[in-house]
Amino acid sequence: MKKLNRVYGKIKKDRKEFKENMLTAGAEGVYAAAYEICTVEEIYNILMNAHEFSENEIRNITRYKGNVLKAVYQRWLDSDYNYHDVLEYVIDDAMLDIEAGNKLRRLRRTAYAKAA
């Protein structure tokens, strides 16, 4: 448990360092880095609230000299997965919801017109 607390402490420190660095970038810099900020915050939330660390991960994180959040973010950028793919699925589902809503409104209008 003590080692796990050190992992959480390192991740918090890395987030603070990342945030401080972003805040020095100015408005344009922050705007340009919005995707990175959003993704790093999501990585932070997952690591702090949902990820179950193995003993090996705990050992490696406590020994790691770099910023864990930036390392995960870089791996995310290098992967084949991205928000674009996920958003495409969400957009497709949302379009189906919109279509269903339109059909329901048409049915209600038709039923209302027949009842009148």
C-alpha positions in Angstrom: 0.0 0.0 0.0 2.9 2.4 0.8 4.4 1.8 -2.7 1.0 2.4 -4.3 0.7 5.7 -2.4 4.1 6.6 -3.9 2.7 5.9 -7.4 -0.3 8.1 -6.8 2.0 10.8 -5.4 4.2 10.6 -8.5 1.2 10.8 -10.8 -0.2 13.8 -8.9 3.3 15.5 -9.1 3.5 14.8 -12.8 0.0 16.3 -13.4 1.0 19.4 -11.4 4.2 19.8 -13.5 2.2 19.3 -16.7 -0.4 21.8 -15.7 2.1 24.4 -14.6 3.9 24.0 -17.9 0.7 24.5 -19.8 -0.3 27.6 -17.9 2.9 29.3 -19.0 2.1 28.7 -22.6 -0.3 31.7 -22.9 -3.8 31.6 -24.3 -2.8 30.6 -27.9 -0.5 27.9 -26.6 -3.2 26.5 -24.3 -5.7 26.6 -27.2 -3.2 24.8 -29.5 -2.6 22.2 -26.8 -6.3 21.6 -25.9 -6.3 18.0 -27.2 -3.2 17.2 -25.2 -4.6 18.8 -22.1 -7.9 16.9 -22.4 -6.2 13.6 -23.1 -3.6 14.0 -20.3 -6.5 14.9 -17.9 -8.4 11.7 -19.0 -5.2 9.6 -18.5 -4.8 11.1 -15.1 -8.4 10.4 -14.1 -8.1 6.8 -15.2 -4.8 6.2 -13.5 -6.0 7.8 -10.2 -9.5 6.3 -10.1 -9.8 3.2 -12.3 -6.5 1.5 -13.1 -5.4 -1.4 -11.0 -1.6 -1.3 -10.9 0.3 -4.5 -11.0 3.4 -4.9 -8.8 5.6 -4.6 -11.8 3.8 -1.3 -12.8 4.2 0.0 -9.3 7.9 -0.8 -9.3 8.5 0.7 -12.8 6.5 3.9 -12.1 8.3 4.6 -8.8 11.7 4.2 -10.7 10.7 6.2 -13.7 12.4 9.6 -13.9 10.1 11.1 -16.6 6.5 12.3 -16.5 4.3 9.2 -16.5 1.3 11.1 -17.9 3.4 12.5 -20.8 4.8 9.0 -21.5 1.2 7.5 -21.7 0.1 10.4 -23.8 3.0 9.9 -26.3 2.1 6.2 -26.5 -1.5 7.2 -27.2 -0.3 9.4 -30.1 1.8 6.6 -31.4 -1.0 4.1 -31.2 -3.6 3.2 -33.9 -6.3 4.2 -31.5 -7.6 7.8 -31.2 -10.6 9.9 -30.3 -11.4 10.3 -33.9 -12.3 6.6 -34.2 -14.3 6.6 -31.0 -16.1 9.8 -32.0 -17.0 8.4 -35.4 -18.9 5.6 -33.6 -20.6 8.1 -31.3 -21.5 10.3 -34.3 -23.0 7.3 -36.1 -25.0 6.4 -33.0 -26.1 10.0 -32.5 -27.3 10.2 -36.2 -29.4 7.1 -35.6 -30.9 8.8 -32.5 -31.6 11.9 -34.4 -33.3 9.9 -37.2 -35.4 8.0 -34.6 -36.4 11.2 -33.0 -37.5 12.7 -36.3 -39.5 9.6 -37.2 -41.2 9.7 -33.8 -42.1 13.4 -34.3 -43.6 12.6 -37.7 -45.6 9.7 -36.3 -47.0 11.9 -33.6 -47.9 14.7 -36.1 -49.6 12.2 -38.3 -51.5 10.6 -35.4 -52.5 14.1 -34.2 -53.7 15.1 -37.6 -55.8 12.0 -38.0 -57.3 12.5 -34.5 -58.3 16.1 -35.3 
